[in-house]
Amino acid sequence: MANQLPSPDHDTHWKELIEKRFWNALAFFLPMIYAIADLSKGVEFLDKELHKLVADKFKGGNTRKDKLAKIFLKNGKEHYILIHFEVQTKFVKDFLRRMFVYFYRIFDKREEHITALAIYTGDSIPEDCDKFEYEFMGTKVTYQFNTYCVCEVDEAELLADDNPFALAILAAKYLNETKDKMELRYAFKHKLMDLALERGWTDEQIDSLLQFIYLLVILPNDLETKFEEELRTKHNIMDTAVKRKIPLIEDLMKKRKQDREEKERVRQEGRQEARIEAAKNLLLMTNHSPEKITDITQLPLETVLELKKELEQ
């Protein structure tokens, strides 16, 4: 059954997540740069420019999925750092050379600070996966870059990390561990979705992670159908959602918003009841004027006057 599954489009899903949640990615993978980055000036993605620089060298359109981002630093200088992200599910022949070519072409064009990162999402990595070396007749070049290897990180460490990318890495880790274990993958997918929904992240962060998990952790059709039905039922969105055929993630986010609004309504009602009770006590136990009680309880004067009238009857 596992062999019949299509392979997820790792490049597209990872690159989309990195672009949507760039500052989270920077904080997770390159915290030293994040600490000196000027977030207020935003980020500019230079993917088209990158493609123009290397398209003659690497054919097939793969360069269009590579991410190249320009950010500014807190030191006020106008120079910028180019951060080159690569995502590799398996070690591809000549990949290290490609990283080097990207570097020297970007450097030749921009002559700016460049930081490169290769994210290895597969379940194994080769030795020396963080550098390209060239040597010939006394001439030697070594190009070393940052790497992040999913297979080397501990699950407990990821679960304890509140950065959304920790959950994205965990999704990749679970995907690797369940190549022939679809029932376990099914359970892991439920776990990942629950974790995303439970975290105190913004709606935009949660939406991005849910989309990423849903698309990356692929299940057989029967389990995928079961997964959707159970998730809709669990979150009380089963009745009309299936009929309308609203995408699962959109439905989950709508339900999350509705639940939050309902909690806020109940909270406001509780506060109002507490204010009313406080106003009654003040009317009964003090000589404060209605205006004074209005200042204390933050209730409208009309409400305080009505309470006073009720208590006098």
Secondary structure, DSSP 8 states (H G I E B T S, - for coil): -GGGS----HHHHHHHHHHHTHHHHHHHH-HHHHHHB-GGG--EE-HHHHHHHHTTTS-TTGGGG-EEEEEEBTT--S-EEEEEEEEESS--TTHHHHHHHHHHHHHHHH-SEEEEEEEE-SS---TTTTEEEEEETTEEEEEE-EEEEGGGS-HHHHHH--SHHHHHHHHHHHHHHTTT-HHHHHHHHHHHHHHHHHS---HHHHHHHHHHHHHHS---HHHHHHHHHHHHHHTT--TTHHHHT--HHHHHHHHHHHHHHHHHHHHHHHHHHHHHHHHHHHHHH----HHHHHHHH---HHHHHHHHHHHH-
